[in-house]
């Protein structure tokens, strides 16, 4: 099974998506978008930028847990990961986004 984008409606009526790996684990979560078409554009941006050099910014939260942010060419955030237990787990997450995003199908569960 391949990875997939899950496009859904948030509680407040806005739209967002998760990129899930083939095992169903969420590897990237988007920001909230006011329209469905904007969220779909966000998915396309993930596909385009997943393998762009310098697209991933790695950070650490206040508990010392590493995570990453995927950024577009204009440095705008497209999505971010969960918090990981180790740097190697975070690196695996980035590798998973690079592998899954370009060909991931969209599962539209907004209806």
N, C-alpha and C positions, 0 to 999 in steps of 0.2 A: 504494500500500500504506500502511496506517495503522500507527501505533505499536502496540506490544504489551508486555504484562507477561510476563516469562518466569519462572514459578514453578519452583524447583528445590530439590533436596536437596543440602546441603553435604556435604563429606567426612565430617564428624563426625555425620551423621544429622539435623542441624538443617535448618530450611527458610529460604530467602531468595528474593528476587526481584530482577530487573533490569527497569527500564523501558527499552525500546529504541525509538529513533526509527524512522521509516519506512525509513530507509537501513540499519537493523540496528545502528546504533551505540548503545552503552549510554549513557543519559543520567542514570540514577539507580540506585543500588544500595542495597538495604535492609540493615538489621542482620540478625543471625541470630535466628531464632525457634525455640522448642522444639517447637512443633506447627504442622502445616500450616494449621489454622484461624486461628492467630495471624498467620501470614504472609498469609493471604487477607484478614484484617482490616486488615493493613498496606497492602495494595493498595487497599482501599476508602478508607483514610485518605489515601493519595496522591491518589486521584480527588477526594475531598472538599476537600482542602487546596491542591491545585495552583494554584487561582486565588484563594485567600484572601489578602487584603491582609496583608502582613507575614509571610507563611509562609516566605519564603526568607531565610536568613541567609548573607551572603557572608563568606568568610574567605580567608586567604592562608596557604599552608604555609611551612615554613622556607626553601624555595628561592625564595619570592616568587611562587609559582604560585597564581592564584586558583581557588577552588572554592566550591560552595554546599552548604548543608544545608537540606532541607525539613523544617519542623517542624509538628507538630499544634497545635491551638488551646491545648493545655496545655503548650506549649513542648517537648514530647518530640520527639526526632529520629525521623523516619520513614525518611529516606534521605539519601544524599549523592552528589555528583557525582564525576567524575574530576577530576584536576588539569588546568587549562587553561593554554594558552600566553599568553593575554591576557585582559584584562577583557572585551573585546568578545566573545571566544569563550565566556567564562563566561556573559555576558548572553544569548547565543544559546542556550546550554544551558538556561537558565531558561525562555526563551521556548518552547523545544521541549518541556519538561516541561508547561508550561501548555497547549500546543496538543495534545499527544498523550495525556496522562494521563486526562482525563475520559472518553474513549470507547475507550480501548485495550482490546482483548480480552486474555484471559488464556490463555497457552499453558502448560499444566500438563505439565512434563516430569519430574515427581517419580516416575513409575512406571517 
